[in-house]
Amino acid sequence: MADATARLLNLIVALSDTRRRMTRETIRATVEGYEPVPTGASPSELKRSDVAFERMFERDKDDLRRLGIPLQTIQDAVHGDDIGYRIDSARAALPVLDLTSAELAALSVAGAYWSDATLEADARQALTKVAASTSERPAEAVLAGGRSQTAEGTVSALLEARQERRAVRFDYSSSNSGVQRRSVQPWRLLTRGGALYLQAFDVDRAAARTFRLSRIQGRVGATGEPGAYDIPHDLPPAFSPSQGGIAVVAVRPEAGHSLRSRGETIAHREGWDLVRVDFRHADALRDEVLALGGAARVVEPMEIATQVSDYARNALEVAGG
């Protein structure tokens, strides 16, 4: 199950991050989890390999659609039999479906999820390969940090619970209230700004809530019987509208390459470079700065700078027991 989940996340990442479309051949060759065409194989071995890939890819497409991810099938304008695929971000519930790479990254979902976690070496290598071959932007812009050894297990548990419609419990860390036990009914997994989220019904609060997966602590445990709840047909928005803005971030000379690639260095101050950068979502910028582990800090706006300080202080308290 873990391998299948990681492959599905990798596929989401690749199809969401591409600005064009990906053919089956490209998906097979570049997405981690699919076996590429074997070299030096006999005709019968090639046929078995092709059949295995087709079955796996068809199952993954069905899974994406069951999860409510808008998968597009695109035919080549000249060669009608040349079919490609991509994730239709415009129809997604979020302003940006970035599993960016939507999708997902995780190449092994492997560390935790970008903005505030570090992808493991194999995940980072695979995601870089996908980003380099499917996107016009630098792979570094997709790789924004990460952590968590349990990320893959969290995704697997939530996917299974959502499919079986079983409630789950987990410990959740927030900058405002510390770590709290939450009991929720999973609705769907989404992404924004390169981070993966769970939209669910919070049983204790009797309201819809959105949870960032990298803030889930420990194991996700299923409770109750399968089929215990129904998923609404018309789900509410997962996020409040965000106006975005311009921030000034201080970064060490050897750090913040992704920020630098999107922004402009405007000054140098006592061992720090001041970088002016546009942002769409305050939480995504905050988490990107946190992921740099002290090598970056927000100078302005003050609201985001305060959020970074509060979240870092809370994380240290949690780590200290």
C-alpha positions in Angstrom: 0.0 0.0 0.0 2.8 2.4 0.9 4.5 2.0 -2.6 1.2 2.5 -4.3 0.5 5.6 -2.3 3.9 7.1 -3.0 3.5 6.4 -6.8 0.1 8.0 -6.8 1.5 11.1 -5.1 4.3 11.3 -7.5 1.9 11.0 -10.4 -0.2 13.9 -8.9 3.0 16.0 -8.6 4.0 15.4 -12.2 0.6 16.0 -13.8 -0.1 19.1 -11.7 3.3 20.7 -12.3 3.4 20.3 -16.1 2.2 23.2 -18.1 1.5 21.1 -21.1 0.6 17.4 -20.9 2.3 14.1 -20.3 1.9 11.1 -22.5 1.9 7.6 -21.1 5.5 7.1 -22.4 6.7 10.2 -20.6 4.9 9.3 -17.4 6.4 5.8 -17.4 9.9 7.1 -18.0 9.9 10.0 -15.5 7.4 9.3 -12.6 8.9 7.5 -9.7 7.1 4.2 -9.0 6.6 3.1 -12.6 9.0 0.6 -14.2 10.6 2.1 -17.3 10.7 0.2 -20.6 13.4 -2.5 -20.0 16.4 -2.4 -22.3 17.6 -5.6 -24.0 14.4 -7.4 -23.2 12.8 -10.0 -25.5 9.5 -9.3 -27.3 7.6 -11.4 -24.8 9.2 -9.6 -21.8 8.5 -6.3 -23.4 4.8 -7.2 -23.8 4.5 -8.4 -20.2 6.1 -5.1 -19.0 3.8 -3.0 -21.2 0.7 -4.9 -19.9 1.8 -4.5 -16.3 2.3 -0.7 -16.8 -1.1 -0.3 -18.5 -2.9 -2.0 -15.6 -1.1 0.0 -13.0 -1.7 3.3 -14.8 -5.4 2.6 -15.3 -5.8 1.8 -11.6 -4.0 5.0 -10.7 -6.2 7.1 -13.0 -9.3 5.6 -11.4 -7.9 6.4 -7.9 -7.3 10.0 -8.9 -10.8 10.5 -10.1 -12.2 8.8 -7.0 -10.3 11.3 -4.9 -11.9 14.1 -6.9 -8.7 15.2 -8.6 -9.6 16.8 -12.0 -7.6 14.7 -14.5 -7.7 15.9 -18.1 -7.2 13.7 -21.1 -5.7 15.8 -24.0 -5.4 14.7 -27.6 -2.6 16.0 -29.8 -4.1 18.5 -32.3 -2.3 16.9 -35.2 -2.2 13.2 -34.2 -5.5 12.4 -32.7 -4.3 9.1 -31.3 -1.5 10.8 -29.4 -3.1 11.1 -25.9 -1.7 13.0 -22.9 -2.7 13.8 -19.4 -2.5 16.6 -16.9 -4.2 17.8 -13.7 -6.7 20.6 -14.4 -5.9 23.1 -11.6 -8.6 25.5 -12.8 -11.3 23.1 -11.8 -9.7 22.1 -8.5 -11.2 23.4 -5.3 -8.0 25.2 -4.4 -6.6 28.3 -6.1 -3.4 26.3 -6.7 -3.4 22.5 -6.9 0.3 22.1 -6.4 0.7 18.9 -5.5 2.8 20.9 -7.2 3.7 18.8 -8.6 0.7 18.0 -7.6 0.7 16.6 -6.5 2.5 15.6 -5.2 5.4 15.4 -4.0 6.5 13.2 -2.4 8.4 11.2 -4.2 8.2 9.2 -1.6 6.4 11.5 0.3 9.2 11.4 2.1 9.9 13.8 4.4 7.0 15.7 5.0 5.7 18.0 2.7 7.6 20.7 1.2 7.1 23.9 2.8 7.8 22.6 6.2 9.6 19.4 5.9 12.5 17.8 4.2 12.1 15.3 1.5 14.3 12.2 1.9 17.2 11.8 -0.5 15.4 9.4 -2.8 12.2 11.5 -2.8 14.2 14.6 -3.6 16.0 12.9 -6.4 12.9 11.6 -8.0 11.0 14.9 -7.6 13.9 16.8 -9.2 13.8 14.4 -12.1 10.0 14.8 -12.6 10.2 18.6 -12.2 13.1 18.9 -14.6 11.4 17.0 -17.3 7.9 18.3 -17.0 8.2 22.0 -15.9 9.7 25.1 -17.3 10.6 26.4 -13.8 13.7 25.3 -11.9 13.3 22.1 -10.0 14.4 23.9 -6.9 11.3 26.0 -6.9 9.3 22.8 -6.5 11.6 21.5 -3.7 10.9 23.7 -0.8 12.1 21.8 2.2 10.5 19.1 4.4 10.8 16.7 7.3 8.7 13.8 8.8 9.5 10.2 8.6 5.8 9.3 9.0 4.5 11.4 6.1 3.9 8.4 3.8 2.1 6.4 6.6 -0.1 9.5 7.3 -1.1 9.7 3.6 -1.8 6.0 3.4 -3.9 6.0 6.5 -6.0 9.0 5.3 -6.5 7.6 1.8 -7.7 4.3 3.3 -10.0 6.0 5.8 -11.4 8.3 3.1 -12.1 5.4 0.8 -13.8 3.3 3.6 -15.5 6.4 5.1 -14.1 5.8 8.5 -13.3 8.6 11.1 -9.7 9.0 12.2 -8.0 10.5 15.2 -4.6 12.2 15.4 -2.6 14.7 17.3 -2.3 18.0 15.5 0.1 20.9 16.2 -0.9 24.5 15.5 0.9 27.7 16.2 -2.1 29.0 18.2 -3.1 26.1 20.5 -0.2 23.7 20.6 -0.8 20.0 20.1 -4.4 18.8 20.4 -6.2 15.5 19.8 -8.5 15.8 16.7 -11.3 13.4 15.6 -12.3 14.0 12.0 -14.1 12.4 9.0 -11.8 12.7 6.0 -13.3 14.2 2.9 -10.4 14.8 0.5 -6.7 15.5 0.1 -5.6 18.7 -1.5 -2.5 20.9 -1.9 -1.6 24.5 -1.9 1.7 26.1 -2.3 3.4 22.8 -2.5 2.0 21.4 0.8 -0.5 18.7 1.3 -3.7 19.2 3.2 -6.7 17.2 4.5 -10.2 18.7 4.3 -12.4 17.0 6.7 -15.4 17.3 9.1 -14.1 18.0 12.6 -16.4 15.8 14.9 -15.6 17.7 18.1 -16.1 21.1 16.6 -19.0 20.1 14.4 -17.6 22.0 11.5 -15.5 21.6 8.3 -11.8 22.1 8.9 -8.6 21.9 6.8 -5.4 20.3 8.3 -1.9 20.5 7.0 -0.5 17.0 6.9 3.0 18.0 8.0 1.5 19.2 11.3 0.0 15.8 12.2 2.0 14.2 15.0 2.5 10.5 15.3 0.1 7.9 13.9 -3.3 8.4 12.3 -5.7 5.9 13.8 -9.0 4.8 12.2 -12.1 4.6 14.5 -15.5 3.2 14.1 -17.0 1.1 11.3 -16.6 1.6 7.6 -19.3 3.6 5.9 -20.0 5.6 9.0 -20.4 8.9 7.2 -21.2 10.4 3.7 -18.9 12.8 1.9 -20.9 15.9 0.8 -21.3 16.3 -3.0 -20.8 20.1 -2.7 -17.8 20.6 -0.5 -17.2 24.0 1.1 -14.0 25.9 0.1 -11.0 24.5 1.9 -9.2 27.8 2.3 -10.2 31.4 2.8 -9.4 33.8 -0.1 -5.9 35.1 0.0 -4.8 38.5 -1.4 -1.1 37.9 -1.2 1.3 40.7 -1.2 5.0 41.6 -1.1 7.4 40.5 1.6 11.0 41.2 2.6 12.9 38.2 3.8 16.4 38.2 5.2 18.4 35.1 4.1 21.9 34.0 4.7 24.2 34.2 1.6 24.3 30.4 1.2 20.6 29.9 1.6 17.1 30.7 0.2 17.8 29.9 -3.4 14.2 29.3 -4.2 13.2 32.7 -2.6 16.0 34.4 -4.6 14.9 32.9 -7.9 11.4 34.4 -7.4 12.4 37.7 -5.9 15.0 40.5 -6.0 17.9 41.2 -3.6 17.5 44.8 -2.5 20.2 45.1 0.2 22.8 43.4 2.3 22.8 43.8 6.1 25.2 42.3 8.7 25.6 38.9 7.1 22.0 38.8 5.7 20.7 39.4 2.2 17.4 41.2 2.0 15.2 39.7 -0.7 11.9 41.2 -1.8 9.5 38.6 -3.0 5.8 38.4 -4.0 3.6 35.8 -2.3 0.1 34.5 -2.8 -0.4 32.8 0.5 1.0 33.9 3.8 1.0 30.4 5.3 3.1 29.1 2.3 5.7 31.9 2.7 5.8 31.3 6.5 6.4 27.6 6.1 9.0 28.1 3.4 11.0 30.4 5.8 10.6 27.9 8.6 11.9 25.1 6.4 15.2 27.0 6.0 15.9 26.3 9.7 17.2 29.7 10.9 18.8 30.7 7.7 15.9 33.0 6.8 13.6 35.3 8.7 10.7 37.6 7.6 11.4 41.3 8.0 8.0 42.4 6.7 5.1 42.2 6.8 5.2 42.0 10.6 2.1 39.8 10.7 4.0 37.0 8.9 7.2 37.6 10.9 5.2 37.1 14.1 3.7 33.9 12.8 7.1 32.5 12.0 8.4 33.3 15.5 5.3 31.9 17.2 5.3 28.7 15.1 9.1 28.2 15.6 8.8 28.7 19.4 5.8 26.3 19.6 7.7 23.7 17.6 10.7 23.9 20.0 8.4 23.5 23.0 6.8 20.4 21.4 10.2 19.0 20.6 11.4 19.6 24.1 8.5 17.6 25.5 
